[in-house]
Amino acid sequence: MKPWAPNAAVAAPIEITSLNVQRGDVIQIGGMPCRVADLQQLPLGAKRLLFETGEQLTMHPRTRLVALRVHRRW
């Protein structure tokens, strides 16, 4: 995970599903923050999240998680 650098960005917690998860979202799994590096669409609306650290997580359509999303301000 890249170190935090001060800039004009605001991080906010949001609820995500397989429909609105995005690259760059940070999800805490087992007490460890994991940043989504890539997404793969799976059958029946599921998505496989690939994290920067190499781990993977499959989100089914009804899975709901809280993630930290960075909103950049210009």
Backbone as JSON, one array per atom type, in Angstrom:
{
  "sequence": "MKPWAPNAAVAAPIEITSLNVQRGDVIQIGGMPCRVADLQQLPLGAKRLLFETGEQLTMHPRTRLVALRVHRRW",
  "N": [[0.83, -1.16, 0.0], [0.53, 2.23, -0.77], [2.23, 4.93, 0.85], [0.64, 7.48, 2.85], [0.13, 10.71, 1.6], [0.03, 14.18, 2.01], [-2.55, 15.97, 0.42], [-5.06, 17.46, -1.66], [-7.37, 15.82, -0.85], [-10.15, 13.92, 0.36], [-11.06, 11.4, 2.57], [-13.68, 9.12, 2.93], [-15.89, 6.98, 4.72], [-17.84, 4.47, 3.17], [-20.66, 2.43, 2.24], [-20.27, -0.47, 0.38], [-21.1, -2.53, -2.44], [-21.14, -5.35, -4.71], [-21.87, -4.04, -6.97], [-21.05, -1.34, -6.85], [-18.36, -1.18, -6.09], [-15.02, 0.03, -6.38], [-11.83, 0.49, -8.04], [-9.13, 1.27, -5.94], [-10.59, 1.6, -3.61], [-10.48, 1.1, -0.08], [-10.55, -1.62, 1.97], [-11.08, -3.0, 5.12], [-9.83, -5.96, 6.24], [-9.76, -8.52, 8.44], [-8.53, -6.84, 10.27], [-6.58, -5.63, 8.78], [-5.81, -3.15, 6.46], [-6.78, -3.22, 3.07], [-6.15, -2.37, -0.24], [-8.06, -2.07, -3.18], [-6.89, -3.25, -6.17], [-7.59, -4.28, -8.66], [-10.45, -5.48, -10.52], [-12.57, -8.24, -11.25], [-15.18, -9.32, -13.25], [-17.64, -11.65, -12.42], [-19.86, -14.5, -12.97], [-23.44, -14.06, -12.49], [-23.52, -11.55, -11.22], [-21.49, -11.32, -9.34], [-18.23, -10.26, -8.08], [-14.7, -10.46, -8.3], [-12.32, -9.27, -6.17], [-9.13, -7.98, -6.45], [-6.38, -7.39, -4.53], [-3.76, -4.97, -3.75], [-1.78, -6.26, -2.32], [-1.85, -8.85, -3.19], [-3.79, -10.6, -2.27], [-7.11, -12.02, -2.64], [-10.65, -11.47, -2.92], [-13.95, -12.57, -3.09], [-16.88, -10.99, -3.93], [-20.25, -11.41, -3.52], [-23.48, -10.71, -5.0], [-25.16, -9.86, -2.87], [-23.43, -9.16, -0.85], [-22.3, -6.85, 1.53], [-20.1, -4.33, 2.4], [-18.04, -2.12, 4.37], [-16.14, 0.49, 3.16], [-13.26, 2.57, 2.68], [-13.19, 5.4, 0.82], [-11.45, 7.53, -1.32], [-12.0, 10.84, -2.06], [-11.17, 13.1, -4.41], [-10.36, 16.5, -4.36], [-10.48, 19.38, -6.37]],
  "CA": [[0.0, 0.0, 0.0], [1.32, 3.45, -0.86], [2.12, 5.77, 2.04], [-0.24, 8.63, 2.74], [0.8, 11.98, 1.32], [-0.97, 15.25, 2.1], [-3.0, 16.59, -0.82], [-6.43, 17.94, -1.55], [-8.26, 14.66, -0.94], [-10.9, 13.61, 1.57], [-11.45, 10.0, 2.63], [-14.96, 8.95, 3.61], [-16.37, 5.59, 4.73], [-19.09, 4.25, 2.43], [-21.07, 1.03, 2.11], [-20.1, -0.91, -1.0], [-21.6, -3.83, -2.87], [-20.45, -5.74, -5.93], [-22.27, -3.12, -8.04], [-20.41, -0.03, -6.81], [-16.98, -1.23, -5.63], [-14.13, 0.66, -7.36], [-10.39, 0.42, -7.8], [-8.69, 2.29, -4.99], [-11.31, 1.47, -2.34], [-9.71, 0.42, 0.96], [-11.43, -2.45, 2.79], [-10.35, -3.59, 6.23], [-10.11, -7.39, 6.34], [-8.96, -9.1, 9.51], [-7.76, -5.78, 10.91], [-5.55, -5.14, 7.87], [-6.4, -2.43, 5.32], [-6.41, -3.74, 1.75], [-6.6, -1.48, -1.31], [-8.47, -2.79, -4.38], [-6.04, -2.93, -7.31], [-8.25, -4.68, -9.9], [-11.74, -6.14, -10.36], [-12.95, -9.17, -12.3], [-16.6, -9.63, -13.24], [-17.96, -13.08, -12.37], [-21.28, -14.75, -13.29], [-24.53, -13.76, -11.54], [-23.33, -10.27, -10.53], [-20.39, -11.35, -8.36], [-16.96, -9.69, -8.53], [-13.5, -10.86, -7.56], [-11.47, -8.12, -5.9], [-7.71, -8.29, -6.35], [-5.77, -6.33, -3.73], [-2.37, -4.64, -4.04], [-0.92, -7.2, -1.62], [-1.97, -10.15, -3.83], [-4.95, -11.35, -1.8], [-8.33, -11.92, -3.43], [-11.91, -11.6, -2.2], [-15.1, -12.63, -3.98], [-18.09, -10.34, -3.41], [-21.49, -11.84, -4.15], [-24.37, -9.55, -5.16], [-25.76, -9.4, -1.61], [-22.38, -8.81, 0.1], [-22.19, -5.42, 1.84], [-18.92, -4.04, 3.2], [-17.73, -0.7, 4.54], [-14.83, 0.78, 2.58], [-12.8, 3.95, 2.72], [-13.01, 5.87, -0.56], [-10.83, 8.85, -1.37], [-12.61, 11.78, -2.98], [-10.18, 14.14, -4.69], [-10.9, 17.84, -4.56], [-9.61, 20.18, -7.24]],
  "C": [[0.88, 1.23, 0.0], [1.16, 4.27, 0.42], [1.23, 6.98, 1.78], [0.57, 9.88, 2.5], [-0.26, 13.07, 1.37], [-1.27, 15.83, 0.73], [-4.44, 17.04, -0.62], [-7.4, 16.79, -1.73], [-8.92, 14.44, 0.41], [-11.31, 12.14, 1.5], [-12.74, 9.89, 3.44], [-15.36, 7.48, 3.6], [-17.71, 5.5, 4.0], [-19.4, 2.77, 2.45], [-20.94, 0.65, 0.64], [-20.73, -2.28, -1.2], [-20.82, -4.21, -4.13], [-20.8, -4.82, -7.1], [-21.47, -1.82, -8.04], [-18.98, -0.02, -6.28], [-16.09, -0.68, -6.76], [-12.68, 0.37, -7.04], [-10.0, 1.56, -6.87], [-9.44, 2.27, -3.67], [-10.44, 0.7, -1.35], [-10.7, -0.28, 1.88], [-10.59, -3.06, 3.89], [-10.79, -5.05, 6.39], [-9.19, -7.97, 7.39], [-8.08, -8.08, 10.19], [-6.68, -5.18, 10.04], [-6.2, -4.4, 6.71], [-5.87, -2.97, 4.0], [-7.0, -2.83, 0.68], [-6.89, -2.3, -2.57], [-7.62, -2.31, -5.55], [-6.74, -3.24, -8.64], [-9.55, -5.42, -9.56], [-11.96, -7.09, -11.52], [-14.43, -9.48, -12.15], [-16.79, -11.13, -13.28], [-19.44, -13.27, -12.71], [-22.21, -14.36, -12.14], [-24.27, -12.51, -10.7], [-22.23, -10.25, -9.48], [-19.14, -10.69, -8.96], [-15.84, -10.23, -7.67], [-12.63, -9.62, -7.42], [-10.04, -8.62, -5.76], [-7.05, -7.11, -5.65], [-4.31, -6.14, -4.1], [-1.4, -5.65, -3.43], [-0.99, -8.61, -2.2], [-3.15, -10.98, -3.37], [-6.14, -11.12, -2.73], [-9.55, -12.08, -2.53], [-13.02, -11.63, -3.23], [-16.29, -12.0, -3.28], [-19.27, -10.85, -4.21], [-22.43, -10.64, -4.21], [-24.96, -9.01, -3.86], [-24.72, -9.04, -0.54], [-22.32, -7.3, 0.27], [-21.0, -5.23, 2.77], [-18.78, -2.53, 3.35], [-16.31, -0.5, 4.03], [-14.52, 2.25, 2.77], [-12.52, 4.35, 1.28], [-12.47, 7.28, -0.52], [-11.5, 9.68, -2.45], [-11.6, 12.92, -3.19], [-10.9, 15.46, -4.95], [-9.93, 18.65, -5.41], [-9.72, 21.62, -6.89]]
}
